Structure formats: structure tokens, C-alpha cells
Amino acid sequence: MVKRVYFLAHGGMVQGWLIYHVARLLYFTRGRAAEHKLTGWVRNTDNNKVEGEAQGAEDALSKFLKEVDKGPRGSQVVKLDKEDRNVVEGEEGFEIRR
């Protein structure tokens, strides 16, 4: 079953560098989405969080969200909010939005 989820990652400091953490989490998220063959998007928010929507097989989404919740090595995700969304038909790829 295909599912779509909105996510918002609240990060912590990485050796005192919040902006570094956000950029790292952004690219980490895109990489994990590609590994799990998910579609969707990810971007930085104005308040230094990372948000996005991911779509794909339910089991792949579950694994992806667990990895995003853990974050890349050396980073810290304090909280990961999730909310189901409507599936977007015909979507291709997983992009970083500005």
C-alpha cells in the first residue's frame, strides 16, 4: 500500500553548529529517501528545522522515518513530528526544495 507522510524534524546542536546540523540532515534525508525508493521533497524551514513529505510503500516509509528520527552520525534529532497526507499521483523523484 502506498502512503504519504509529512514530517518535521526538530534538531539539536552539533558541536555548537545548528546550521551545519540542518544542512547535514537535509542531505541525509534525501539520501535515505533515494535508498528506500521514496518520492517527495525536503527543505529547511525559516526556524532551522527540516520538513518534507515522503511517499512510497508503507514498510519503506516506516524504515525511512526511523532513520530520519535518528539522524546522521554526529547529529541529533530531538523530535520528529509526522502527519499522514494524501498520496500525490504521478510524482517522481525526491527533491530538495529551497
trRosetta pair geometry for C-beta under 8 A, 3 or more apart (Angstrom, degrees):
i j d omega theta_ij theta_ji phi_ij phi_ji
1 57 7.4 104 65 -145 42 59
1 58 5.3 25 72 -25 90 121
2 55 6.6 31 179 176 100 91
2 56 6.6 -80 -137 -167 80 16
2 57 6.6 -53 -97 -84 57 41
2 58 7.7 -156 -116 -40 12 74
2 87 5.5 75 118 -121 111 139
3 55 7.0 -160 96 -142 39 62
3 56 7.4 -25 54 68 67 38
3 57 7.7 36 21 172 87 15
3 58 4.9 69 2 -90 129 78
3 61 5.6 -89 76 6 110 162
3 84 7.1 -68 -172 -134 102 98
3 87 7.1 -102 -135 -78 18 101
4 40 7.4 151 -142 -90 92 116
4 53 6.1 15 -179 178 101 106
4 54 7.1 176 -148 89 59 38
4 55 4.1 -15 -100 -97 86 96
4 84 7.1 96 81 -166 64 62
4 85 4.5 -70 112 75 108 91
4 86 6.5 -2 54 94 136 22
4 87 4.9 167 -16 -94 118 50
4 88 6.5 96 -93 -1 154 80
5 53 6.9 173 87 -150 39 63
5 54 5.7 -13 59 58 87 84
5 55 7.7 168 17 -80 60 51
5 61 5.9 123 5 -172 126 129
5 65 6.8 -27 98 -74 157 130
5 82 5.5 -15 -176 -163 120 100
5 83 6.9 142 -161 70 69 37
5 84 6.0 -46 -104 -103 69 46
5 85 6.5 155 -112 14 14 91
6 51 7.3 1 -178 -174 88 97
6 52 7.4 -176 -149 100 55 34
6 53 5.1 -31 -96 -95 63 84
6 82 7.0 149 80 -157 57 46
6 83 4.6 -15 58 62 106 93
6 84 7.8 -11 16 66 81 3
6 85 5.1 92 -30 -39 94 123
7 51 6.7 179 92 -147 53 55
7 52 5.9 -8 56 61 89 74
7 53 7.5 155 14 -95 73 34
7 54 6.8 4 2 6 119 106
7 65 6.5 -168 -94 -120 144 96
7 68 6.4 55 146 112 157 155
7 80 6.1 -13 -165 -174 106 95
7 81 6.7 153 -156 82 51 58
7 82 5.3 -11 -102 -101 79 73
7 83 7.9 -179 -74 23 39 67
8 45 7.7 22 -141 -32 100 143
8 49 5.8 20 -175 150 89 135
8 50 7.5 158 -155 84 45 47
8 51 4.6 -8 -104 -102 74 93
8 80 7.3 158 77 -157 48 48
8 81 4.3 -2 54 54 101 108
9 25 6.1 -150 103 169 149 142
9 29 7.6 -147 -7 -75 148 135
9 49 6.2 168 78 -174 55 83
9 50 4.4 -7 52 61 111 96
9 51 7.4 -165 18 -75 69 44
9 68 6.0 -116 -78 163 131 103
9 69 7.7 -154 -115 -97 101 42
9 71 7.5 131 -169 -84 137 99
9 77 5.1 -63 -164 -135 105 117
9 79 7.7 162 -155 87 43 51
9 80 5.4 -11 -105 -107 69 82
10 49 5.6 -33 -98 -120 53 113
10 77 6.9 103 69 -168 52 69
10 78 4.8 -63 106 63 99 99
10 79 4.2 13 43 54 123 91
10 80 7.4 -145 21 -70 76 38
10 81 7.6 67 -20 -11 102 94
11 14 8.0 -34 169 -30 119 97
11 18 7.0 137 101 -152 114 77
11 21 4.9 164 161 133 143 126
11 22 6.1 -161 32 -78 154 68
11 25 5.9 -133 -80 -28 136 157
11 48 7.1 -96 51 144 109 90
11 49 6.8 170 7 -121 86 56
11 50 6.9 60 -31 1 116 101
11 71 7.2 111 -117 -108 94 144
11 75 6.8 -46 -146 178 115 106
11 76 6.5 115 -164 84 70 64
11 77 5.8 -51 -101 -107 64 55
11 78 6.5 121 -158 2 11 90
12 21 7.1 -127 78 -162 44 168
12 75 7.9 146 58 176 80 63
12 76 3.8 -28 48 91 117 120
12 77 7.4 -157 3 -91 86 9
12 78 4.9 110 -49 -51 97 105
13 16 5.6 14 177 -95 125 22
13 17 6.9 115 -166 42 78 34
13 18 5.6 -55 -107 -71 69 76
13 21 6.8 -155 -149 -26 24 147
13 76 7.4 6 54 43 39 123
14 17 5.2 -46 75 64 84 86
14 18 7.5 144 21 -88 77 27
14 20 5.6 -110 69 90 123 108
14 21 4.1 154 -6 -74 117 102
14 24 7.2 24 -13 29 169 145
14 74 6.0 64 -151 145 117 83
14 75 5.2 -39 -84 -109 127 64
14 76 6.8 175 -77 11 76 86
15 20 7.9 -28 58 70 94 145
15 74 7.8 -22 -16 -177 108 100
17 20 3.7 20 134 20 124 123
17 21 6.3 149 103 -22 75 84
18 21 5.6 -57 -155 33 33 114
18 22 6.6 32 153 -20 67 104
18 48 5.6 18 152 -178 118 148
19 22 5.7 -52 -150 33 35 111
19 23 6.5 31 155 -15 66 105
19 48 7.0 -87 -89 -125 58 116
20 23 6.1 -59 -151 39 29 107
20 24 6.2 28 154 -18 65 111
21 24 5.7 -60 -148 39 29 111
21 25 6.1 27 157 -19 66 109
21 75 5.1 135 -142 -134 90 103
21 76 7.3 -37 -143 39 138 67
22 25 5.8 -56 -145 38 28 110
22 26 6.4 37 153 -28 62 105
22 44 5.5 66 163 -120 123 113
22 48 5.3 -110 -68 -161 145 76
22 49 7.4 -121 -120 -109 111 6
22 50 6.1 170 -152 -55 76 97
23 26 5.6 -50 -150 27 31 118
23 27 6.8 18 159 -6 64 104
23 44 7.7 -18 -79 -71 56 131
24 27 6.4 -64 -153 42 30 100
24 28 5.9 33 152 -22 67 114
24 72 5.4 -113 153 47 109 144
24 74 7.8 -71 164 86 165 103
24 75 5.6 -168 98 -67 132 139
25 28 5.4 -54 -139 40 31 117
25 29 6.1 38 159 -25 65 105
25 50 4.9 -139 114 -22 120 156
25 68 7.8 81 -168 -153 96 79
25 71 5.9 -45 -107 -137 101 97
25 72 6.5 -148 -91 6 54 104
25 75 6.0 176 -66 169 93 160
25 77 7.1 120 -122 -77 134 101
26 29 6.0 -58 -154 31 23 111
26 30 6.8 19 151 -14 60 105
26 42 6.0 163 -149 128 70 119
26 43 7.4 22 -130 -139 114 19
26 44 6.1 -44 -79 -56 133 87
26 50 5.6 -156 -78 -121 70 125
26 96 6.2 69 168 -129 108 119
27 30 5.6 -50 -147 36 37 112
27 31 6.3 39 154 -19 66 106
27 96 7.6 -14 -88 -80 59 141
28 31 5.8 -60 -152 37 29 112
28 32 6.4 24 154 -16 65 107
28 68 7.7 143 115 -112 103 65
28 71 6.9 67 106 -163 160 55
28 72 4.1 -128 -96 -52 149 114
28 75 7.6 -136 -12 29 160 152
29 32 5.9 -56 -145 37 30 107
29 33 6.3 32 155 -21 64 106
29 42 4.8 143 106 -117 133 166
29 50 6.4 175 -20 155 151 139
29 52 6.5 148 151 15 144 152
29 68 5.6 48 -110 -111 93 109
30 33 5.7 -55 -150 34 30 113
30 34 6.6 31 153 -19 64 104
30 42 5.9 -131 -64 37 81 134
30 94 5.9 166 -144 119 70 111
30 95 7.8 -4 -123 -166 115 12
30 96 5.7 -43 -74 -58 141 98
31 34 5.8 -54 -151 34 32 111
31 35 6.5 35 151 -21 64 104
32 35 5.5 -49 -149 33 36 116
32 36 6.4 17 158 -4 67 109
32 64 5.5 137 139 -138 109 79
32 67 4.9 -177 -140 103 148 141
32 68 6.5 -160 70 -60 155 81
33 36 6.2 -69 -148 48 28 98
33 38 4.3 -91 -160 64 81 111
33 39 7.8 133 172 -70 116 7
33 40 6.5 -116 -149 51 144 105
33 42 7.4 -165 -20 -26 146 123
33 54 5.8 -138 -116 -123 112 115
33 64 6.2 61 -93 -142 57 135
33 94 4.0 174 122 -163 136 171
34 37 7.5 29 -175 -76 33 35
34 38 7.7 -83 -56 42 21 75
34 94 6.1 -135 -63 44 69 128
36 56 6.4 142 131 90 99 162
36 60 4.1 143 180 -174 107 102
36 61 7.5 145 147 -67 144 33
36 63 6.1 173 -106 81 133 112
36 64 4.7 -103 22 -66 164 109
37 56 6.1 137 101 -137 72 141
37 57 7.8 33 82 10 106 105
37 60 6.5 -62 57 -155 83 159
38 54 4.7 5 164 -169 142 99
38 55 6.2 142 -168 65 85 41
38 56 3.9 -101 -110 -19 73 137
38 60 6.2 -177 -64 131 96 120
38 61 6.7 111 -105 -87 129 71
38 64 5.9 16 -28 -74 151 163
38 94 5.8 56 95 -73 79 133
39 54 7.5 142 76 -157 38 52
39 55 4.9 -29 66 64 87 101
39 56 6.5 141 15 -61 70 90
39 88 7.6 -121 110 70 125 109
39 91 4.4 138 143 118 144 109
39 92 6.3 -99 -121 -141 128 10
39 93 6.1 63 -130 63 85 24
39 94 5.7 -157 -142 -68 31 74
40 52 6.0 94 141 161 117 103
40 53 4.5 -146 -152 99 115 67
40 54 4.2 -119 14 -102 161 38
40 55 5.2 145 -60 7 101 81
40 91 7.1 47 -69 151 43 146
40 94 5.3 12 55 -123 67 85
40 95 7.9 -144 107 30 39 64
41 52 5.3 -153 101 -146 55 94
41 53 6.0 28 45 44 78 82
41 94 6.8 -175 -78 -163 32 58
41 95 5.0 -18 -111 67 84 80
41 96 7.3 140 -161 -105 74 14
41 97 5.0 35 -180 -23 125 114
42 50 6.3 9 -175 179 105 100
42 51 7.2 172 -149 94 60 34
42 52 3.5 -37 -99 -76 63 144
42 94 7.3 30 -6 170 98 96
42 95 7.7 -170 28 96 66 42
42 96 5.8 -34 72 -110 85 63
42 97 7.0 174 78 20 31 83
43 50 7.4 175 90 -151 29 62
43 51 6.3 -21 63 65 76 77
43 52 6.5 137 12 -80 62 84
43 96 6.6 123 -87 -172 63 61
43 97 4.0 -52 -67 72 123 91
43 98 6.7 -170 -133 -82 116 10
44 48 7.1 -18 -169 -122 104 36
44 49 7.5 140 -160 74 57 37
44 50 6.1 -41 -102 -99 52 66
45 48 6.9 -59 72 22 81 15
45 49 4.5 1 33 57 124 85
45 50 7.2 -145 -3 -77 87 17
45 51 5.5 62 -53 -2 109 113
53 85 5.9 -38 -137 37 122 156
53 88 8.0 82 126 -9 138 127
54 61 6.0 154 112 -126 113 91
54 64 5.9 -146 155 118 162 150
54 65 7.6 -166 55 -64 143 85
54 94 7.3 14 -119 -122 82 121
55 61 7.7 -21 -142 -87 18 121
55 87 6.2 115 -144 -135 127 72
55 88 6.3 -127 -46 35 165 90
55 91 6.2 76 57 69 145 143
56 60 4.8 -60 119 83 125 128
56 61 5.6 166 66 -56 87 89
56 64 7.7 90 50 -10 130 146
57 60 4.3 79 65 11 93 109
57 61 6.8 -164 88 -10 44 86
58 61 5.7 -55 -147 35 30 113
58 62 6.5 34 155 -23 63 105
59 62 5.6 -50 -149 31 33 115
59 63 6.7 32 154 -15 64 104
60 63 5.9 -55 -151 38 33 109
60 64 6.2 36 151 -22 66 109
61 64 5.5 -55 -145 38 31 115
61 65 6.2 28 159 -18 67 107
62 65 6.1 -56 -146 36 26 107
62 66 6.6 28 154 -19 61 106
63 66 5.8 -57 -152 35 31 112
63 67 6.5 28 153 -17 65 107
64 67 5.9 -61 -153 37 30 109
64 68 6.4 26 153 -16 67 107
65 68 5.6 -51 -141 39 35 110
65 69 6.1 41 155 -24 65 105
65 80 6.9 147 -174 146 88 145
65 82 6.4 25 -144 -93 140 139
66 69 5.6 -53 -147 34 29 115
66 70 6.6 26 153 -15 62 105
67 70 5.8 -56 -150 38 33 108
68 71 7.0 33 -177 -75 36 50
68 77 6.9 95 148 -76 59 168
68 80 6.3 119 111 -123 97 142
69 77 5.7 -151 -167 93 35 142
69 80 4.3 -94 -103 -2 84 150
70 77 6.8 79 96 31 7 119
71 75 4.2 -117 153 96 126 107
71 76 6.1 170 53 -120 158 7
71 77 4.1 167 -45 -20 117 99
72 75 4.8 57 62 18 78 124
77 80 5.9 26 156 -55 130 98
88 91 4.4 61 102 -39 111 127
